[in-house]
């Protein structure tokens, strides 16, 4: 009996609620490692998790049996619970509603990896809003700005 083999590459982009700069350097990598663990625990392949203080990029090799929306729901729910349990911030941490999900070919893995790895440098010259709108334009995704993230004017 023949099997089915596939790998779907998805980059998720999502923001801290209110676009607050809450993901602080002293513990940010712990959150990224935790997110990678969530992905592994769901039987998926974490390629890279990185971001800056107000948003995160997650690049995943996804098996077709996993829904894109189910994985991001689990990532956001479990990681916000983890952050709150660590008491790293005053008040309650949460992610903003919504996310971006962008698909790539196997031949693009290295360039997407490098892009995500260099987030801090990248955001010295481009705001998160500019970056996100560029993704929507590049992938030809119709959108209404009033339904996007809550933007902080940089």
N, C-alpha and C positions, 0 to 999 in steps of 0.2 A: 504494500500500500504506500503510495507516494505521500510525502509530507508537504506541508506548506512552510516556506521559509521567506521571511521578509524582515526588513528593518526600516522604520520610518523615522526620519530625523526632524525633531521639532525644537525650536527655540521659543521658550516662554519668556515674556517680559511682564513684570508686575511691580506695583509700587506700594510703599508704606502708606497707610491711611493718612490722608491729608498731606501727602508728600513731605512729611516731616523727616528730618535728618536723624532718624533714630538708630539706624544700624551703624553703631560706632566701631571704629577700628579695633579696640581691644578685644572684642568678642565677635566681630562680624564673621571671621573665618569659622568659628564654632557653628554659627548658624548655617553657613554654606555646607559644612561637613554634615550637619544634621539633615539638611535638605537632600544631599546626595544619599544619605542612609535611608531616607523615606523612599526615594526612587528605587534603590536596590531592593528594599523590603517589599516593593510592589512588583518585583521581578522585571524591572526595566533597567536600562543602561544609562547611568549618569555620565555624561561626557565632560561637562564643566558647569560649575555653579559659581557665579561671581557677580559683583555689583558694587554700588557705592552706598552712601548713607541713606538714600531715599528710594532706591529701586534695585531689583535683582533680575539677572538674566540666567536662565536655566536651559542648558542644551542637553537633550535626551535622545537616546535611541529607543524608540517606542515600538513595542510589539502590537500588531493590529488588534489583538483582543482587549487592549487597554484603551479606554476612551480618553481623549485629550482632556476633556473637562473633568473627568473623575480624578485623573492624576493631579492636576493643578489644584483642585479642591482639597485633596489630601495633603499636598505640599503646604498649602496656605494654612489649613486648619491645624495640622500637627506642628508646623514650625512656629506659628504664633503662640500655641500652647507652650512649646518649649521655651520660647523667649520669655513669656510671662512667668513660668516656673523658676527661671534663673534670676528674676528680679533685677535685670540689667537696667531697666528704666523705671521711672516713676509713672504710676498710672498703668493703664492697660494697653498693651501693644496689639495692633491688628493691621492686616493688609487691606488696602483699598479694594473695593469690588472691581471685578473685571480683570482682564489680562489680554495680552497679545500672544498669539500662537502662530509661528511662521515656520514653514516646511522647507527643507533643504535636501539636495542630492548628496549621495555619498562623496562625490568629488569636491564638495564644498565644506566638508567637516573641518579641515585644517584652517581655512580662512575664518570660519565662524568661531572656532575655538580661539584663535588669536584675537579676534575682535572682542570677544567676551573677556578674555584674560587681561586685556588692556583698557578696561573700563575707566579706571581713575585718570589715566592719561587722556583718553578719548573725551572725557567730560570736562577737561580744562578749557576746551574750545567749543563745545556743543552742549546745550541744555538737554535735559531728559525729554522735554516737550519736543524740541527740534528732532531729536533722535527718533522718538516714537512716531511722529508725523512722517519722517523719512521712511520708516519701515512700512507704514500704511501706504504711502505713495509707491514705494518700490514694489510691493506685493499687490498693488492695484486693488486695495481693499476700500470699498466705499464706506464712508463714515460720516457722522455728524459730530462736530467738536463738542457740542453740549453734552454728549453721552460718553465722552472720553474721561480720563482721570481728572481729578480736581488738581488743577495746575497751580503751582506757586510761581508767581512772576519772578524770574531770576534777575 
